[in-house]
Amino acid sequence: MNDVRYSLMSPYELQQEIAKLTEKARKAEQLGMENEYAVLERKATMAKAYLLNPDDFKPGEIYQIEGDPGVYFKIDYMNGVFAWGYRLGGTGKEEALPISMLK
């Protein structure tokens, strides 16, 4: 299943993948494998993005960044499941975030 792209998975397959990644991440965290934990968390975040509708995220709107309290992101444009824009009060450098990181 690891070689199947998230964009080709059904919602059920994505939920299974997220559950598997979350469990692996939990184990990695317990074992103190911080790098492995971070990679698995990012993969789960990407998979979650494919369960969301990109049309629900609008350019010009401002969203809070999940897991980063008090930090907001303004969307300039959308490209698939990525929102391109910048963090308010940040460096002003453009970056892309998976939409699952925005709330």
N, C-alpha and C positions, 0 to 999 in steps of 0.2 A: 504494500500500500504506500510505502514511503516514496516510490517513484511516480506516483500519480499527482498531478498538479492540483492544487486546491481549487483552481478555477474550473476544473472538470468534475469535481466531486459533488455529489448530491448533498442536501442539507443533513441527511442522516449520516452519511459518510464523514462529513465535516465534524459533526458532533462526536462521533466515535473517535476521530483523530484528536480532537481537542481533549477528550477525556483521557486518552492514552498519553498524550504529551503532558497533561497536567499531573498525571500519576507519576510519570518518569521524572518530571521536574521536582515533585515533592520528595521522591527518593533521593535525587541528586542533592537537594538542599539538606536532607537529613544526614547525608554522607559528607557534607561540607564541600561538595564539588560545585563551587560558585560559578565557574565558567560554563559548565554543562547546564546548570540550572538556568542561567541567563539565556543561553541558546534555546533551550526548550520552551522557556516563557515567551521568547520572541516568536517562535514557530507557532505556538498556541494563539498568540495575538494576531498573527497573520491569518491563521485559519478562521478565527472569529470574524475577521473583516469580510470574508466571503459569505457569511451568514447575514450580513447587513445589506441594505439597499443604498448604493452610492447616491441615488437621487434624493435621499433624505438629508444630504449634507450640501449646503449651499455656499457658493463663493460669496465673499463679503461678510459671512456670518462668523461669529466668534464662539469657540467651544472651549470648555475646560479640558485639560489633558488628564486622562485617567491615570491615577497613581502619582500625580505630580500636583498636589494641592496648591491652589493659588496661581497656577501657571495657565495662561490662556493662549489659544492658537487661532489666528485669523486665516481663513481659507482664501487663497487667491484663485485657484482653479482645481478641478478634480481630474484625475486620470485613473480610471478603473476604480480600485478600492483604496487608492491613495489620495489624500488631501494635500495639495501643495500650498505652502504659505509660510508664515513665520510666527514665532512666539512673541506675544506682546511684552514689551519691556526687555526683550532679549537683544541679540546682536543685530537683528534685522536681516540675518542671513536666511535665504529661502531653504526650506527643507520639506521633505515628504513624510507624512505619518499615515500608517494604516488607519482607516476610519474607525476601527475598533478601539483606538486609543482616545477617541474624542467623545465627549458627552456634553 
